[in-house]
Amino acid sequence: MFNTVQEAITWIEVQVKFKPKTDLIRMGEAYKMLGVDLSGIKKIHVAGTNGKGSVCSYLSHILLKAGYKVGTFTSPYLVRFHERIRFNMNEISDDELLELINIIYSFNESFAKTYGEHLSFFELLTLMSFLYFKHKEVDVMIMEVGLGGLLDATNILTYDLPLIVSIGFDHMKQLGNTLESIAMNKLGIVKEGNHLITTVDPSLHEYFKKSIEEKKATAEYLTLHDVKVLNDNPLVIEYLGETYPISLKGSYQVLNALLSIRAIHYLFPEIKNDIIRKGLSSTLWQGRLEEMDYHVYIDGAHNTHAMDALIETAHSTFKDKKIWVLFSALGDKDIPGMLTKIKTFAEKIVVTSFPDPRFIDLIPLIGDLPYVQNPMNAIHTLMQQMSDDHLLIITGSLHFIGYIKKNYKRTC
C-alpha cells in the first residue's frame, strides 16, 4: 500500500503497458471480479487515430452545460497523470487518486492469485476509471480508446454510442500496415445493435458499410459536405441551419465539432442547440493548437495523418503567417514522413530533443535540418528571430509538447 500519491503513480506507471492478447477474456474476468455495476450510466466510446481527445472534451463540456454529471477518461496525459480521469472535467484529486490506486493495487494482487497473472497498466487504469465514475455517480461516461478498439481494455463494456473520429497510419506494429486493417481494429468497438457515428474519410465508407452490415448494426457518415465553415479564426461552423462558434483552433476541429454535435443530437435529443453552442464555445483541451505565448502554439500532431490536418490549418487558420516549426518525436514514429509533410508549409524547421526513456537520436533521420539539443534554448532563439508576421508551432509528439507545456515560461 502507498502513503503518497507519487509513490502510487510510480507503481502503476511501471506496470507492463499493454500485454499481448487475442481476446478480452482476461479483462472480462477482471471486470466481473471487480463487481462494479455501471448499468445505470450512459456510455459513449470514442475511437480513431486523431481527434479523440477533442471530441471527448466537446461532449463533456456540452453535457456539463446541460446539467449532467460527467466522467471523462482519456489518454495519454500531457503534464499530470491526473488528467486521464476527470469528473465534470476536473482532474481527479491527489487524495482520490491515492485511494483509487491503493484499491486497484490490492485488487491486482487478488486477481493474480485467482487468475494466475497480473493486469497491465492500461487494464488497471481502465478499471480505476470504472470505480471512480461509479463512486461519483456520474450520469454519463465518455471513454477514449487507448489503442485500436477491438482488443482495447475499454471495449469490455457495451456502449450506448460508439464514435470513430478519423483513421490514419499510427501504431502500425499493433494495428497493421493498411488503412483497412487499422479500420477493422477501430470497428471492433461496434457491437450488434449499435448505432455508429463517424467522420472517417469517405474512401473508407464502403469498407465500413460491409462491416456494419455484418455486425447487424447501423451507421451514419459525416463529411465536410455536411457542414459550412463561416469563419476560420475564430472557427465558426453552420450545421443544419444552426451556427456554432468553436473555441478550439484548427481546421481539423470542424469534423470533431460536427461529430460531437451529431452525437448529442442522437443520444440526448432533449439538449437544445443553445446549450450545444455554449458547450462548444467553452471547450478547452490542452495541446490542440494551444497558444502558449504571443504567436507560439503547441500542437499534438504525432503522426503523418495528424500532419495532414496541420497542413490544412496552416493554409486556412494561419494563411497570413510565415510558419516556423520546432519538432521532436519519439523513435516509434515515422519521423522522416512527418518532416516531409512539415516542409510543405513551414518556412523554417528546427529539430530538438527532450527527456524521455523512448527518445532516440534524431540526427540520422533529419537530413540537413538544423538541430538544437535543448528545446528551451531553441524556443528562445527562434522567438528572438521572429517578427509579427511569423508564428511558431511546436509539434511532433504528445510527450514532447507535454514536456514543453510543463517547462515553458511565458514572455508576455
N, C-alpha and C positions, 0 to 999 in steps of 0.2 A: 504494500500500500504506500501511497505517496503523500508527503506532507506539504509540498509546494506545487503550484501549477506548472512551474518549469520542469520539475522532476517528472511530472506526469506526462507532459508533452514530449520530453526527451524519450521516455519509454515508448510511447506509441509511435513516434517517428522512426524508431529503429526497427520496428517490426517489418517483416517482408512486405513490400509494397503490393504486389499482385502475385498470387500463386497460379501456376498453370492449371487450367481446368477445361473440361469439355462439357460441363453442365453446372447447374446451380444447386446440386443436391446438398453440398456442404453448407452453403449459405441458407438453404431451406431448413436444414436441421437446426442451424443456429437460431434462425428466426422463431421456429417452433419452441425451442428451448428457452428463448428469451421471454416468451409468453406475453408480449405486448399487443394489445388489441387496437388496431388503427382503423377499424371498420367504419367508425362514425366520422371520419375525416375525408374531405375531398382531396384528391391527389392528382397532381399534374407532373408528368415526366417529360424532361427536356433533353433531347439528344441532338447531335450534329457536330460538325468539325469546328465551326466557328460561330460565335453569336449566342451560345447557350447562356452565358452569364448575363448578358444584356437583357435577353428575353426573361430570364428568371427575375431580374430586377424590375423590369417594366411590370410584369404580372404582380409582383409583390407590392409595388407602390400603388398600383390601381386598386388592388384588393384592400389595402390599408385605407385608402381614401373612401372605400365603400363600407368600412367599418368591420371588416373581417380580421380575425386573429390569424397571423400567417407565419408558418415555419418555412425557412428557405435554406436549402442545402446545396452548396456549390464547392467547386474545387478547380484548380489549386488556390492557395491564398497568395496575396501579394506581399503583405507586410507582417500580419499576425495570424497565427494558427486559428485564432478565434473566428476569423472571417468566414470559415467554412459552414458554421452552424449559426443561424440567426433566428431570432424571434421578433416579429414586427420590424424587421430589417436592422435590429440592434444585435451586435455580435454577442455571443454567449459570454457571460461574465467569468472572471477568474475562479470565483468560488463554485459556480455551477459547473465549469469545465473540469475542475479538480475532482469534484464529487462524481461527475459522469465517468471520467477516466478510471477512477478507483472502482466504480461499479463494473465497468467493462473489463478491467484487469481481472477481477475475481471471476467474472463470467467466463473469460477466456481460459482461465485455469480449469474451471469446471467442465467447460466444453472439451478441452483437450483430454481430460480423464475419461469422458464419455465417448468421444468420437475418435480419439487417437491422434489428433493433431491440433495445433493452434490455428487461429484465424489470421488472415492477412491484415495489413494496415487498413486498407480501404473497406474490407468487410467489417472490421471493428468500428471504423468511423461511421459507416452507414448505420449500423446497429445503434450507435450512440445518438445519431440524429432521430431515429425512431423513438428511443426512450425519451429524449428531450422534448420532442414535439407532443408526445402523449402527455408528459408531465405538464406542459404549458397549455394543454387543452386547446390546441390550435383548431381553427375551422378548416384551414387549407394547408396542405404540404406541397411545396414546389421542390422537386428533386432533380438536380442536374446529374446526368450520367457521368461517371468517372472516365470510362474508356469503352468506346464502341456502343454497346447496348445489349446485345443478345445475352452475353455472359457477365454483364456488369452486376455488381452486388445490389445496386438499386433496383434491378429488374425482378427482384423476388416478389414484389408487390404487384397487385392488379390495380392499374391507374384508371381514373375517370377520363383522363385525356392525355394521350401521347402527342408530343410535338417533335418534329425534326426540322432543325433550322437550316443548315447548309451541309453540303458534303464535299470534301476535298481531300487532297493527299496529306495525311498525317498519321502517325503511328502505324505505318505500313507493315512493320515487323509483326505486329499483333493482329492487324485487321486485313492485310492483303495489299497487293500492288495495283489493283484496278479499282475504279470508282464503283463498279458493280459489287465487288467483294466487300468494300467498305460499306456500301449502301445496305447490303444484305445483313451486315452486323448491326447497323443502326436500326434497321427494320425489325430487329429482334424485340424491340420494346412494344411492338404492336401485337396485341393478343386477340383471340377470337371475339368478335362482337365490338371491338374498339372502333372509335372514330379517330382517324389521324388527321391532323392539320399540319401542312408542311410548306416550306418555302424553298425546297431543293430546286436546283436548276432544271428547266424543262426537258433537257436531254435525258434525265433520269425518270421522267414521268411514266413512260411505258413499262420500265422495269418495276417501278413502284406498283403500278396498277396490277401487274401479274401477281406480285407478292401479296398485295392486299386482298385480291380475289381468292387466292389460295387460303388465306387466313380467315376468310369469311368475315372480313372487316370492311369498313368504308373509309374513304379519304377525300380530302379536298386539297387542291393545289393552288397556292397563292403565288403570283408573279408580279413583276413590276408593272405589268399591264393593268393590274387591279387598283393601282394607286397613282395619284398625281402628286408630283413634288412641286409645291408652290414657292418654296424658298430653300436655298442650300445652307445658309449660315446666318441666323439660326435656322435649323431644319423645321420646315412646316410641310405637312402632307395632307392630302384630301382623299378620303375613302368613303364610298357610298354617300357622297354629298356632305359629309361631315369633315370639318377642318380640325387637325390635331397638331399643336406645337410639340416638338420633340426636344427634350433638354440635352440629350447626348449628341455629340458631334459625329460627322462622318456619313458618307452616302450609304455605307453598308447598314446604317441604322434604319433605313427606310423599310426593308423587309423584316428586320427584327421587330420594329414597332407594329408593322402590319400584322405579323403573326400573333403578337400579343393582343392586339385589338380583337382579331377574329376569335382567338381562344376565349377571351372574356365574353364576347357575344354568344359563343356556343355554350359554354359551361355555366355562365352566370347571366342569363338574358335579362335579369331584373336590374342589372347595373346600367345606369343611364350614361349616355355619351359624355355628358358634362363631367361625371366622375372619372371616366376614362381619360378625358383631356387633362384633368388635374393630376392624375397619376403619371401620365406620360411626361408632363411638363415639370414634374418634381423629381423624376427619377435620377438617381446618382449611381454611378458604377465606376469603380476605380480602374484605371489603366486602359480605358477606351477613349482614345484621343483626349486624355485628361490634361488640362492646362496646368503645368507646374510653375510657370513663370511667364513673363511677357514674351510671347512668341516661342515658347518652349513647351512641347507636348510629349507625353509618353503614350505609346500605343502598344497593345498586346498582340500585334500581328506576329505569329510564331510559326508560320508555315507558308508555303507558296500560295495556297488558296487565300489566306488572310492578306498576303501581299497584293494579290489582285484587287481585293477590296480597298486596300490602302491607295492603290494607284487611282481607282475611281474617285476616291476622296480628294486626292491631290489635284485632280483635274476639275473638281467641282467646288468643294468647300474652300480649298486653298488655291484656286486658279490664278489669283493675282499675286501670289508669293513665290519667291525663289526658295525652294525647299532644300535644306541640308539634313542629313541623317547621321545619327550616331548609332551604330549597330553592334550588337553582340548576341550570341546564342550558345546553347548547349550543343555538345557534339552529336546528339542523335537527330539533329535537324538537317534539312537539305540547305546547308549554308550557301554553296555556290548558286543554287537555284533561287534562293531568296535575294541574294545580292544582285543577280542578273535582273530581277524584276525591279529592284530599287533603283538601278541605274536608268530605268526608263523615265523616271520622274524627278530624281534628285540631282541637283546641281553639284553637290559635294557629298561624299560618303566618307566617314571616318569609322574605323573598326576599333573596338576596345575589348577589354576583358572584365570579369567580375568574379568574386569568390564564390565558388560552388563546387562540390565534390565531382560533379559530372562535366565540368568545364574542361575543354581540351584546347590545345594551342591552335588558334585560328590562322596564324600566319601562312601555313602551307595552302590554305583554302581561299585566300582573298586576292591573289594576284598582286597587282601593283597598287592596291588601295592603301592609303596611309593608315598606320596602326599606332594607337596611343595606349600604353599599358593601363594607366589609371583613368577610369571613366570620369571622375570628378574633374581631373585636370583637363581632360578632353572637352568637357562641357564648358568649363571656364574659358578656355582658349577660343572655342567656337563662338561663345556669346560676345567676347571682346571683338571678334571679327565681323559680327552680324550688323546689318543696318535695318531700318524699319521695313524694308521690303523682303527681308529674309525671315524664315521660320525654321526652327529646329525640331525634328521628330526623333525621339529616342525609342528604338524598337528592336525586335529580333527574338525576344524570349520573354515569357511572363516572369520568369525568375529574374531576368535582367532588369526589367522595369520595376519589379518589386524591390530589388536592391537599390535602384535609383530613388524610388519613392521614399524609401526608409532613410536614405542618407542625404537627400538633396536639401540645400538651404536656399530659400528664395532670395532673389536680389532686389525685388520690389514688392 
